[in-house]
Each structure stands twice: as structure tokens, then as C-alpha cells.
Amino acid sequence: GIQRYSKINASSAGHICFIAVFHGHFCYTRYPDVMMPAYHKHRGAVFFFVIYIAVALYFLMSLLLATVYATFSSKNKLSLHRHKREGATRAYKTITDIEPMDDGIDLTKFQKLLKYYKPRMSALNKILVFQLLDERRSGKINLDEFRNIYGVTKLSWRRDTNAEWFHNWDFPVPIRKVLERIHILVTAEPFKKSFYSCFDVVMYIVIFINGCTVVFEVVSASNLSRSERHFSTLHWFSHIFTAIYATEALLKILALGPRDYFDSYWNWFDFLVTILNILGSFDKGAKFAIYLRPIRLLLLFQLRKSYRVVFETLRILLANLVNLGIVIVLFYYFFAIIGIESFAGVELKSCCRNFSIQDEYEEDGYYYLNNFNDFFHSCVTLFELTVVNNWHVIMEGFVIATTEWSRIYFMVFYVVILVVMTIVVAYILDAFVFYIEFRKKHEKSAEDTHHKVVYQTYLTKDELERVDPRLAQTDRERIVFIGERVKTRDDLDKQMNKDELEEMFREQDDMLRSQQLLPANQSLNTDSIESHDHSTASSVEEDM
């Protein structure tokens, strides 16, 4: 450790201090390599490094994380609702100013708006959204109703049949009776309002037994020599478990219907693992699937409410994490292009002889593969820099092969990616804290973590005849439609912070009146704050 940085410490004085301190801060897994030469000369030097690491690494970095977290958990997180409401208000005023209309926007104007806002929405869905917003059934949407446009335009609509899926098909009577029995078998609950059915309990027991067999295989193989281990060979009981899982998936699809079955993330996961197990059992080219068998044990996390909270939080975070992932990819792309322009073609193999890092850049060291010769290698190199450990070895290789100024590129990248990853950690932390607080506050009304927002509206037979005559072939005068979408963080925010939103919306209305965007007699309609949650929407449990 003492001689590892001997070449680094042979540079100019001011430059050395900064580089050594930077290594000690951001490369804390290797900071003794920086400290030990000074500690070797004088014991008192240790106090400088200990104080610096304590202040710069633990205090300042924790302060950065706390600051970002406070930003996410402050009232600014509700600003999105404010902006949406203000945007809807301005859009409403623009439409009504172009062609003044009494008491709101009619269906024709609304369809023209959706032609640009949701160009792929079908004509039937446009009318259903209009009818859902038009609570008064007046044929026009007023401002309070129009403000809910963001949530309802994301709905997936289906006709309400008040029956199981197989009753909507012209199956022969014997097949229908078989499907009814399968439905009862799969959905029968051992207790009232139970989260699990008897069928689920049996399958959890099977999964647990399968997990025990996997542990038995691993322990047995650990007692054999490496040449005698054959993890790619399936035992007879593995085929039995695969057959049981395939039967489970088939029974659930027949009982719930393809739509409801694949509406669950857990079922998607279970189905994909089952397909991989089947491929691994019969296709020699898919033997890799054998090693994925223990993944099915993740289904046991459904048994504990605390674990379900974790997975539900991840589901709610998914859309936003994708956006953060895109931001990280853009940063990678940005720095990869700069790296290609600056370091493409730099010969790194055996570039560091007579330096402390020479072994890493020899043939067996493989660090010369961390280059910027093309986009793929650039992204791999940047990822290794993101991981932190030994990133200084990569930087020093380029410094030795090029110039001292190349340090700027690597240091700037690390600082930028550090801030971005801190934001990601803070966002995830805030989401978990928020969701745990939400469940505590709504414990009585939220027995399960898996919910969907459901809206209901109807069309008369004459209204449906003008849109889709095929669906109008019924004896009913009113045809009910169900609109569904996955509950998001915004929906939970509305429930969690209803009082704050009401106060914020009143202040916003006063501001809009001062800008003459809101009529003087227009006041806050608190009944519509939660996007019709009290009038036409409800939350239903979704077995994930």
C-alpha cells in the first residue's frame, strides 16, 4: 500500500494535494493507499485523513442525500397537481374563448381536443371519457369537470357484463360448467376477505417444497468434486414441479380469463418462469433456464405484508424509475461521445510499466479493455467508473498514456454521476417512506397494497348505436362500461394530502382570478379534487 501511489506522489505539489484528497474521498475503499505513505513518515498524519473522511465523506455526503431527500419530501412534490390543474384551466379558457359557449364544452369540441391530445383514442373511448366527465349529464363539461381530464384519458375501457369471462362466449354448456368448476377451484377462499385462496395456499406449499429440493441439490453438490458436479442435469422431481407449475398457470388462465390473469404482475412473473422451466426441461439449448428455478421462491414474498409493501412500492416507482434510467443513459451517452473523441485509439496494454499499476495493464490484468475505442467499450468503462471500486486505476492508466489533463474528464464524470445516483436513492427512499405512511393512515381502507382505480359510466342504447352498432345489440337500455388504470403515486398523493391540496387550490384560484383566467363566481369544488373518487370511481383489489 505504501508504494502503490509513489508515482502519483512524485508530481507537482499543489496538483498532488488535490489528487490525493480526491482519491481519498471518492475512492474510500482504497483511501489507506493514499494515507499510508504519510502515516509511515509521521503518526500524526492519520488525524488529517480521519477528520477529512469523517467530514467530507460521511457528513457532507449524508448532507447531500438529506438535502435531496428533503426536496423530494417537501410541499414541492404537490406542485405537479397544481401545474396540471392550472394547465387544464388555461386549456378550458382557450377553448371557450375561441368559440364562446354557455356552461361548458360540448361533445364536438371535446372530440376535436382529443384528436390532438390523444390522437390514437377510439371514437367510443372519447365518448366514454366525455360521459364520465359530464357528471351532470347536461351534454357539456364545465371547468370543474374538465380539470379531471388528465386521469380519465388514461383509462382502459371494457363493457361490464357482471359475469365471469366464459359467460361472454358462446361455449357449449358442458365446457361452461367445467370452466365454472375450475373458477371455483382457483378462487375459493378459506376465510372471508382472505387475501389467499385455498389454491394459492397449496401452490405456496409446493413452491416451498421445491425450494427445499433446490437447497438439497446445492448442498449435495457441494460435497462433490468440481468435475463430478452436474447442475445442468435435471432430477426426476424437477420435471414433476415443472408439470405442477404449468398446470397451475393453465388453471388460472381458464378460471380468470386471459385478460384478468395477465393483469397481474405476479402472474406475468410466474408465467415467464414457468415457460423458462419448460424450455429448460425439453430444449438442450435452453439449459440456462435450469439455473433460474430458485427465482420462483420470490413468489413467497406475497405471504408477508411488509414484503408486499416493498414490491408494491417498486411497482409505483417503476414509471418514474424508467425516467430516471433514461436520464442516466443520456449522461452515459454524453460522456461516452466525449470519451470516444478524446481517448479513442489510446494504447493501454503495457502502458504503465515501471508504475505502481503496471500489473493491471498487462495481458493478464485486463484493465486495457476499459477503453473508449467504440460506444460499447465506452459504456462498459463508464459503468465501471460508476461502481467506484478501483476507478482510479482506470483514470491513472489514461493519465499515463495521454496527459495529466485527462483527470478532469474522469473527475467531472464521477461528480455528475454521484449527484444523479444520490437523486435516485433519495427518490426511492422518499417513495418507501411515503407508502409506509400512507398505509398507516389508510390502514382500515387499504387491507391490501394492490389496487387499481376503477371508473364506471354508461351509454344509452341510442348513443351506443351511433358509435358501435355491434355493441348496441342488446335488450338493455343502458350499457355500462368500466374504465380501469393502475393506481399511481399521484393518486396516493391526492388521498394522503387532500387538505393541503384544497388549500393550495384555493390559493391557485385566487391567483387565476387575478389573471382573469377564472370567473369571479368560480370557487373550489372540493368534491372533484380526487378525480371523481367519491362519485364514479372506486378502488378494487388486484391480486398481484
Sequence and secondary structure as in RCSB ss.txt:
>XXXX:A:sequence
GIQRYSKINASSAGHICFIAVFHGHFCYTRYPDVMMPAYHKHRGAVFFFVIYIAVALYFLMSLLLATVYATFSSK
NKLSLHRHKREGATRAYKTITDIEPMDDGIDLTKFQKLLKYYKPRMSALNKILVFQLLDERRSGKINLDEFRNIY
GVTKLSWRRDTNAEWFHNWDFPVPIRKVLERIHILVTAEPFKKSFYSCFDVVMYIVIFINGCTVVFEVVSASNLS
RSERHFSTLHWFSHIFTAIYATEALLKILALGPRDYFDSYWNWFDFLVTILNILGSFDKGAKFAIYLRPIRLLLL
FQLRKSYRVVFETLRILLANLVNLGIVIVLFYYFFAIIGIESFAGVELKSCCRNFSIQDEYEEDGYYYLNNFNDF
FHSCVTLFELTVVNNWHVIMEGFVIATTEWSRIYFMVFYVVILVVMTIVVAYILDAFVFYIEFRKKHEKSAEDTH
HKVVYQTYLTKDELERVDPRLAQTDRERIVFIGERVKTRDDLDKQMNKDELEEMFREQDDMLRSQQLLPANQSLN
TDSIESHDHSTASSVEEDM
>XXXX:A:secstr
  STTTTGGGS HHHHHHHHHHHHHHTGGGHHHHHHHHHHH TTHHHHHHHHIIIIIIIIHHHHHHHHHHHHHSG
GGGHHHHHHHHHHHHHHHHHHHHS  TTSEEHHHHHHHHHHHSTT  HHHHHHHHHHH TT SSEE HHHHTTHH
HHTT EEEE  SS GGGGS   HHHHHHHHHHHHHHH  SSTT SS HHHHHHHHHHHHHHHHHHHHHHHHHTS 
GGG  TTS  HHHHHHHHHHHHHHHHHHHHH HHHHTT HHHHHHHHHHHHHHHHHH GGGGGGGGGGGGGGGGG
GGGSHHHHHHHHHHHHHHHHHHHHHHHHHHHHHHHHHHHHHHHTT   TTTTTTSTTTGGGSTTT GGG   SSH
HHHHHHHHHHHH TTHHHHHHHHHHHS GGGHHHHHHHHHHHHHHHHHHHHHHHHHHHHHHHHHHHTTTT SSS 
EEEEEEEEEEHHHHHHH TTTT SS SEEEEEEEEE  HHHHHHHHTHHHHHHHHHHHHHHHHHTTSS TT    
GGGTTTTTTTTEEEEE   
